[in-house]
Amino acid sequence: MKQLVILSGKGGTGKTTVTAALAHIASQELSIVLADADVDAANLELVLDPTKLEEHDFVSGKLAVIDPGMCISCGMCEDVCRFDAVLPGDETYRVDAVGCEGCAACVYQCPEDAIHMEEQLAGRWFRSDTRFGPLFHAHLFAGQENSGKLVTLVKQQARLLGLDTGAALTLVDGPPGIGCPVISASSGMDLALHVVEPTVSGVHDLERVLGTTDHFGVPSLVAINKADLNQARSEQIAAYCAGRGVQVTGLIPYDTVVTKAMVQGRPVTDYTDGPVTEALRGIWGQIKCRLA
Amino acid sequence: MIVTIASGKGGTGKTTVSVNLVLSLAAGAQELSDRGFESSGESANRGGPLLVDCDVEEPNAGLFLRPAIQERMEVGQMIPEVDIAACTHCGRCAEVCQYNAIAVVGEKVLVFPELCHGCGSCTLNCPAEAIHEVLHVTGTIERGWAGPIEFAQGTMNVGEPMAVPIIRQLKRWVIPPGASTSLGRTASTSPGGTSGGRTVILDAPPGTACPVVESMRGADFVLMVTEPTPFGLHDLRLAVEVARDELGLPVGVVINRDGVGDHGVDDYCAARDIPILMRIPLDRRIAEAYSEGVAMVDELPGYREQFRELYASIEQLQVEGEGRGVGDRGQGE
């Protein structure tokens, strides 16, 4: 089984649109498993119409809790906290749940043993069915940490089911950026497809995300979305990729049909047979060659 | 006043709004007191806007403002370094570390910098006082000027996982004390809050996880930039949960590429009583200018006034929100 992750660096360049389209096209030829690794803003479910089969809690990270009955307001906890998460309350100190990193430094320094750690329910993850194959997705609760761990969990579940059922491909919709969730989403992948727009920010961000996948030894392909928006920038990206030995697999034209398909809750390739679909089919062809 | 520009979904126009807002405010200030101030110091005294790019994974605002960077600093995590001569291998450091970032193996102590959160608990708990901390560099923070606009950004090194410490240090470095109108409200003599401090605009990263929260903490207002599509709406809801429900901050919405999708965002904002403060239409000229790194208000100067009005309505809402927050203190004027 092969594993492919869709990334972008910059957000909003079309990762989920491309993932959904590839899911639609690929599932016509082979059996696939899907994972949405953008756990703090998961959108793949909006265009795949999944039926939820299982729902699980994601318990991760701890939070310091001060027992007001035992607190003597000495302020030691506030002194040792490096995350500005201990706040003086009306009579005793209290922990700002949003700021707390769960380091427990205050627990060990409190002379009254008035602080303990509590596990947090940080999100949920789901196994669903879609008409293109099983989908693993998750919802990290607002403002939570450890998105990397939840990404890893969702990916692992997809991979295990794929191995059990003899699927040929795991397709992972990645998060934006280059930090911990991206590193988690990329690890162990056979290939990363970077979706980039021909803008100054797109070019700048591509360099950084390619640096990240290179750093972790994941081979890359590039697809240019809305390529005709700025021809010169598209050429610049192509030249940059050539210089770096990264193949540009296709140019997706700018077309509002992409948004129309999204509003209908369908992959764009399932919604229309126009130039966008044609480009995405071409990209899938190149991915297949590369994974073979 | 500190305003964080956020969105949930990426690519909706956070940086576009941030950059054009400060450019419009700066141009307005220039027009009002065009007496030929040249030096940056004078600008600071005049209270010119400060833009802080908190998207340290993919910082883009600088591509549009092209600031002259004047100061640069390496930042990161304080990680433990063990003095092996003093270490008794008792294992206390590994026991207290919540992140498995330090391990005692026989007579050796291993530190894993990429797991360390820099909390200092191992240092505090070492009975032999054998641990001191050193800076493990994970990124850079910079500040400078783009004309009358003060600019700052953080850049995380490629391959590093943790954005939050860089954002935290960036904010501590550049946001002047007293910039927040909410925190200073008890001491503030100006109920309008407009003269209370600098205008500080924070350009947040996408998503809703910890880097976004760090970018919103301490702000007076969160402005959500969204697009009227199912993806935009889905992620807007999550971002509002963070800003309004978790952090208790007032929020407002800018709809970008208005006309492209459906009515979901409008319906949601009406239902949740979230003011829509500006609409930027779907316009290929804006997208093309963006693709070349040209700010929208330079290409289409008519928008300057709209961005100034946007800021004025945020100020107004923030004052009203404060009024509600402190009970019967009265609203607005």
Interface residues (C-beta under 8 A of the other chain):
Chain A: S8 G9 K10 G11 G12 T13 T16 D38 D40 A41 N43 L46 K62 V80 R82 F83 V98 G99 E101 G102 C103 A104 A105 Y108 Q109 M117 L140 A142 G143 Q144 E145 S147 G148 P175 P176 G177 I178 G179 C180 P181 V182 I183 E197 P198 T199 V200 S201 G202 H204 D205 R208 V209 G211 T212 H215 F216 K226 L229 N230 R233 T256 T259 M262 V263 G265
Chain B: G8 K9 G10 G11 T12 T15 D55 E57 E58 N60 L63 F64 V96 Q98 Y99 H117 G118 C119 G120 S121 L124 N125 M156 V158 G159 E160 P161 M162 A163 R168 P205 P206 G207 T208 A209 C210 P211 V212 V213 R217 T229 P230 F231 H234 D235 L238 E241 V242 D245 E246 L247 V260 G261 D262 R284 A287 E288 Y290 S291 E292 G293
